[in-house]
């Protein structure tokens, strides 16, 4: 069956992007350096290869312009090529980016970060989130003398390292002995977490989780985790990769008032520049330093961890957030977008199938089939229509560069996509409108 909508979508092609993807796959395993950016996450032959971006827009190598969401996997919260960030980066590049001894920029960046996240007493910078979450785990193990790590199993990603990857549907190459040391607890369930800590009494080095998710933490939950960690002698680690700067400038810990022993930041911290941070209590962090009498911990030691231009970018981001009220703007934009998408979906009779979830500054969407189950086929249909309408939206995570006109356009395209969605539901088969293989989840055992 071929519908008018299917023919219209078929007219949208990306020949140059398709060729660039083929070149990527010939040289780069998976065709991308991050699995979430892979072309298997997009409809068949409709994975744009980006030429450049500015503000809330990107252009592909075929010359198409898109309103972009989820920019840089949530890292570019101020929009691409933000003037204050670019100016700060360029200034430091002209002064040299890496030296045989610490730069004064490292002093300034640390002071600025600790002023922004006052619940932390020390900080160490790195380049990506995996560096610092793994450093937090190692530090927790060293401080407690325990081997097990308890992760919140409801959260999708913590690290590329074995202690986490072994727990995913892609554990190839990870020794079972390593995986066995990682156990999981459910988000929002203090009783289950206490049961786990009791079952492994005296064995758990830390509880690590995203302090907030696509829903608000239940009342008293984070404080309850703090009490459990203290009572069972383990550390509490907040992974603030996403919540940092999107929940508040000081992350979820700053918003909810619960202080972890360690926390990790990244993504929005550098507005696309490679910088992450491990922060926490002085007595814990100093175990990776030189001013203590105990056994040393190899905490973080990276050649490029303190490149001056990335630290300058981080300081520019923090200044921009403070002076321009960026967190509040992200929430306002997200609220406008969520309301528009929900109204459009309801108006087309698919309000129970195209579902927007999450905090306004961190929106995602679910695509559900006629039985209310998550559907990759319907997601494919939805993404195809958005792409054809100039909206690149693996999520609905906003940047502060979006305008009301951008959001209005997005809502219009969502309405058109929902009209097709309704037809597919009525037909009981999204395949004619998906026009190719469905998009796939990142974590799967086989290609």
C-alpha positions in Angstrom: 0.0 0.0 0.0 1.3 3.4 -0.9 -0.3 6.5 0.6 0.0 10.1 -0.4 1.9 10.8 2.8 4.3 8.0 2.1 5.0 9.4 -1.4 5.5 12.8 0.1 8.0 11.5 2.6 9.8 9.5 -0.1 10.5 12.8 -1.9 12.7 13.8 1.0 16.1 12.2 0.3 19.6 12.9 1.6 22.0 11.6 -1.1 25.1 13.4 0.1 24.4 12.3 3.7 23.9 8.8 2.6 27.3 8.7 0.8 29.0 10.4 3.8 27.5 7.7 6.0 28.8 5.0 3.8 32.3 6.6 4.0 32.0 6.7 7.8 31.0 3.0 8.0 34.0 2.1 5.9 36.4 3.7 8.4 34.6 4.1 11.7 33.0 1.1 13.5 29.3 1.9 13.7 29.6 4.9 11.5 29.8 7.3 14.4 31.9 7.9 17.5 28.9 7.7 19.8 26.3 4.9 19.5 23.4 7.3 20.1 24.5 9.2 17.0 24.5 6.1 14.8 22.4 6.0 11.6 20.5 3.0 13.0 18.9 5.6 15.3 17.2 7.2 12.3 14.9 6.1 9.5 16.6 4.2 6.7 18.7 6.6 4.5 17.5 9.6 6.5 20.4 10.1 8.9 21.7 13.6 8.2 25.4 14.2 8.3 25.9 17.7 9.7 27.8 20.4 8.0 27.5 23.1 10.6 25.3 24.6 13.3 24.5 28.0 14.7 22.2 28.7 17.6 19.3 26.2 17.5 19.8 25.2 13.9 22.0 22.8 12.0 22.6 22.3 8.3 23.3 18.9 6.7 25.7 18.3 3.8 22.7 18.2 1.5 21.9 21.8 2.4 18.9 21.2 4.5 18.3 23.3 7.6 16.8 21.8 10.8 15.5 23.0 14.1 17.7 20.8 16.4 16.8 19.2 19.7 19.0 17.2 22.1 21.9 19.2 20.7 25.1 17.3 21.1 23.4 14.7 23.3 22.2 17.4 25.6 25.7 19.1 25.8 25.0 22.2 23.7 22.5 23.9 26.0 23.3 27.4 24.9 23.1 26.7 21.2 25.9 26.1 18.7 28.7 28.6 18.3 27.6 30.7 21.3 29.5 34.0 21.0 30.6 34.2 24.7 31.9 30.6 24.6 33.6 31.0 21.2 35.3 34.2 22.4 36.6 32.5 25.6 37.9 29.5 23.7 39.6 31.6 21.0 41.3 33.7 23.6 42.9 30.7 25.3 43.8 29.0 22.0 45.9 32.1 21.2 47.7 31.6 24.6 48.4 27.9 24.3 46.2 25.0 25.3 48.4 22.5 27.2 51.5 22.8 29.3 53.9 20.7 31.3 52.6 22.3 34.5 49.1 23.5 35.6 47.9 26.6 34.0 46.4 29.5 36.0 43.2 28.8 34.1 42.9 25.6 36.1 42.9 27.6 39.3 40.3 30.0 38.0 38.1 27.1 36.6 38.2 25.2 39.8 37.3 28.3 41.9 34.5 29.1 39.5 33.1 25.6 39.5 33.1 25.3 43.3 31.4 28.6 43.6 28.7 27.4 41.2 28.3 24.0 42.9 28.8 25.0 46.6 27.9 21.6 47.9 31.3 20.3 46.6 34.6 21.1 48.2 37.1 19.9 45.6 36.9 19.2 41.9 39.0 17.5 39.3 38.4 18.0 35.5 38.5 15.4 32.7 37.2 15.2 29.2 34.1 13.0 29.3 31.5 11.5 31.6 32.9 8.0 31.6 36.2 9.3 33.0 34.7 10.9 36.0 32.0 8.3 36.9 34.6 5.6 36.8 36.9 7.7 38.9 34.1 8.1 41.4 33.6 4.3 41.6 37.3 3.7 42.1 37.5 6.4 44.8 34.5 4.9 46.6 36.0 1.5 46.5 39.3 2.8 47.8 37.7 4.8 50.6 35.4 2.0 51.8 37.6 -0.9 51.1 34.6 -2.6 49.4 34.3 -4.0 45.9 30.6 -3.9 44.9 29.0 -1.0 43.1 25.2 -0.5 43.3 23.8 1.3 40.3 20.3 2.6 39.7 19.1 0.1 37.1 16.4 2.4 35.8 18.9 4.8 34.3 20.3 4.1 30.8 24.0 5.0 30.9 26.8 5.7 33.3 30.1 4.8 31.6 31.8 3.0 28.8 33.9 1.1 31.3 33.5 -2.5 32.3 31.8 -2.0 35.7 28.8 -0.7 33.9 28.9 -2.0 30.3 28.9 -5.6 31.6 25.4 -5.0 32.9 23.9 -4.0 29.5 22.7 -6.0 26.6 26.1 -5.5 25.0 28.5 -7.2 27.5 30.8 -8.7 25.0 34.4 -8.4 26.1 33.6 -7.8 29.8 34.7 -10.6 32.2 31.8 -12.0 34.2 33.8 -11.5 37.4 33.7 -7.8 36.8 30.0 -7.7 36.0 29.2 -9.7 39.1 30.5 -6.8 41.2 27.8 -4.5 40.0 24.3 -4.8 41.4 21.2 -2.7 40.7 18.5 -1.0 42.7 15.2 0.5 41.4 14.7 4.3 41.3 12.3 5.7 43.9 12.2 2.5 46.1 14.0 3.0 49.4 12.8 -0.3 50.8 14.3 -2.3 47.8 17.5 -0.4 48.1 17.8 -1.2 51.8 17.1 -4.8 51.1 20.0 -4.8 48.6 22.3 -3.2 51.0 21.3 -5.7 53.7 21.8 -8.6 51.3 25.3 -7.4 50.5 26.0 -6.0 54.0 29.5 -4.5 54.2 30.2 -5.1 50.5 28.7 -2.1 48.7 31.2 0.8 48.1 28.7 3.3 46.7 25.2 4.0 45.4 25.4 5.7 42.0 22.4 7.2 40.3 21.0 10.1 38.3 19.4 12.1 41.2 16.4 13.0 38.9 15.1 11.3 35.8 12.2 11.9 33.4 10.0 12.2 36.5 10.6 14.1 39.8 12.1 12.1 42.7 9.4 11.0 45.2 9.2 13.2 48.3 12.0 12.4 50.7 13.6 9.9 48.3 17.0 11.5 47.9 17.3 12.3 51.6 16.4 8.7 52.3 19.2 7.5 50.0 21.6 9.8 51.9 20.5 8.2 55.2 20.8 4.7 53.8 24.3 5.3 52.5 25.4 6.8 55.9 23.9 3.9 57.8 25.4 1.2 55.6 28.8 2.9 55.3 28.8 3.4 51.6 29.2 6.6 49.5 26.4 8.4 47.7 27.3 9.4 44.1 25.1 11.6 42.0 25.6 11.4 38.2 24.7 14.9 37.2 25.7 14.7 33.6 22.1 15.6 32.5 20.8 17.3 35.6 23.8 19.5 36.0 22.8 23.0 34.6 19.5 21.7 33.4 17.9 21.3 36.8 19.8 24.2 38.3 23.3 25.7 37.9 24.3 23.5 40.8 22.5 20.5 39.5 19.9 18.4 41.2 21.8 18.6 44.5 21.4 22.3 44.4 17.7 22.1 43.6 16.7 19.4 46.0 19.2 20.2 48.8 20.6 16.7 49.3 24.4 16.6 49.3 26.2 13.5 47.9 29.7 12.4 48.8 30.7 12.7 45.1 29.1 14.0 42.0 29.9 14.1 38.3 29.2 16.8 35.8 29.7 17.1 32.0 27.6 17.7 28.9 26.2 21.3 29.4 29.3 22.2 31.4 31.3 23.0 28.2 28.5 23.8 25.7 29.9 21.1 23.4 33.5 21.5 24.4 35.0 18.4 26.0 35.1 18.9 29.7 33.7 17.0 32.7 34.2 17.2 36.4 34.4 15.0 39.5 33.5 16.9 42.6 32.8 16.1 46.2 33.8 16.1 49.9 37.4 17.1 50.6 38.2 14.1 52.8 37.1 11.8 50.0 38.6 13.7 47.0 41.9 14.3 48.8 42.6 10.5 48.7 43.5 11.1 45.1 45.8 13.9 46.1 49.0 14.5 48.0 47.9 15.9 51.3 47.0 12.8 53.3 48.8 10.0 55.0 46.9 7.0 53.6 47.4 4.8 50.6 47.2 6.8 47.3 44.4 6.5 44.9 45.1 6.8 41.1 42.1 9.1 40.7 42.3 11.0 37.4 45.4 11.7 35.4 44.7 12.7 31.8 46.9 14.5 29.3 44.1 16.7 28.0 41.9 16.9 31.1 42.8 20.5 31.8 43.1 21.9 28.3 42.8 25.7 28.8 40.2 26.3 26.0 37.7 23.7 27.4 38.1 25.1 30.9 37.6 28.6 29.5 34.4 27.4 27.8 33.2 26.0 31.1 33.7 29.3 32.8 31.9 31.1 30.0 29.0 28.7 30.3 28.7 29.3 34.0 28.9 33.1 33.5 26.2 33.0 30.9 23.9 30.8 33.0 24.2 33.1 36.0 23.9 36.4 34.1 21.2 35.4 31.5 19.0 33.1 33.6 19.5 30.2 31.2 18.0 27.5 33.4 14.8 29.4 33.7 14.7 30.0 30.0 15.2 26.3 29.3 12.3 25.5 31.5 10.1 28.1 29.9 10.9 26.9 26.3 10.4 23.3 27.3 7.0 24.1 28.9 5.9 25.9 25.7 7.1 23.0 23.5 5.5 20.3 25.7 2.1 22.1 25.7 2.2 22.5 22.0 3.1 18.9 21.2 0.5 17.5 23.6 -2.2 19.8 22.1 -1.1 18.8 18.5 -1.2 15.1 19.4 -4.5 15.3 21.1 -6.0 17.3 18.2 -5.0 14.5 15.8 -6.4 11.8 18.1 -3.0 10.3 19.1 -2.6 12.0 22.5 -2.3 8.6 24.1 0.3 7.4 21.6 2.7 10.4 21.2 3.6 11.1 24.8 5.9 13.9 26.1 7.7 13.1 29.3 10.2 14.6 31.6 11.2 17.9 33.2 10.6 20.8 30.9 14.3 21.4 30.4 14.9 17.7 29.5 11.9 16.5 27.5 11.8 13.1 25.7 8.9 11.5 23.8 7.5 8.0 23.6 5.8 6.5 20.5 3.2 3.9 21.5 1.4 1.5 19.3 -2.4 0.7 19.3 -1.9 -1.4 22.5 0.0 1.4 24.3 3.3 -0.4 24.0 6.6 1.4 23.0 7.1 1.0 19.2 10.2 1.5 17.2 8.1 1.3 14.0 5.9 4.2 15.1 9.0 6.1 16.2 10.4 5.6 12.7 7.3 7.0 11.1 7.3 10.0 13.5 11.0 10.8 13.0 10.6 10.5 9.2 7.9 13.1 9.1 9.7 15.5 11.4 12.9 15.2 9.4 11.0 16.0 6.2 9.6 19.0 7.9 13.0 20.4 9.0 13.0 19.1 12.6 15.8 17.0 13.9 14.5 15.6 17.1 15.7 12.3 18.6 14.3 13.9 21.8 12.6 17.2 22.6 15.5 18.5 24.8 15.7 22.2 24.3 18.6 24.7 24.0 18.3 28.3 25.1 18.9 29.4 21.5 15.4 28.2 20.4 12.9 31.0 19.6 9.2 30.9 19.8 9.1 30.7 16.0 11.3 27.6 16.2 8.9 25.9 18.6 5.8 27.0 16.7 7.3 25.4 13.5 8.2 22.2 15.5 4.6 22.0 16.8 3.2 22.4 13.3 5.5 19.5 12.0 4.5 17.4 15.0 0.8 18.0 14.1 1.5 16.8 10.5 3.4 13.8 11.8 0.5 13.0 14.2 -2.0 13.1 11.3 0.1 10.3 9.6 0.4 8.5 12.9 -3.4 8.4 13.2 -3.7 6.9 9.7 -1.2 4.2 10.6 -3.0 3.4 13.8 -6.3 3.1 11.9 -4.6 0.9 9.4 -3.1 -1.2 12.1 0.3 -1.1 10.4 2.9 1.7 10.4 5.2 0.0 7.9 3.9 1.8 4.7 4.6 5.2 6.4 7.9 4.1 8.0 9.2 3.2 4.5 12.1 1.0 5.6 13.6 -0.8 8.5 12.6 0.6 12.0 15.0 2.6 14.1 16.8 0.4 16.7 17.6 0.8 20.4 21.3 1.6 21.1 21.7 -1.3 23.6 21.1 -4.6 21.8 23.1 -7.8 21.7 23.2 -8.2 17.9 23.4 -5.8 15.0 
